[in-house]
Amino acid sequence: MSEVLLADGFEEAIVGQCCVSFRMIYSVEKMVEVLMARDGMSSEDAMDYISYNCIGSYVGEMTPIWLSESVEY
């Protein structure tokens, strides 16, 4: 099994771990809250940062899972 990968600075946004792949699961909404509180970003800037630097990044089979509870269709 590969080593679990963590998103640095987003420990407060961890909501679980996948029982099948053992990948960490992060709440996108909580990640936005972290960036707003820690870095003073607006919610839009925080979402742009997360989209580009986290959701848009693949770092191997243990890439974390990004969970969003506010899906818009």
Secondary structure, 3 states (H helix, E strand, C coil): CCCCCCCCCCHHHEEEECCCCCCEEEEHHHHHHHHHHHHCCCHHHHHHHHHHHHHCCCCCCCCCEEECCCCCC
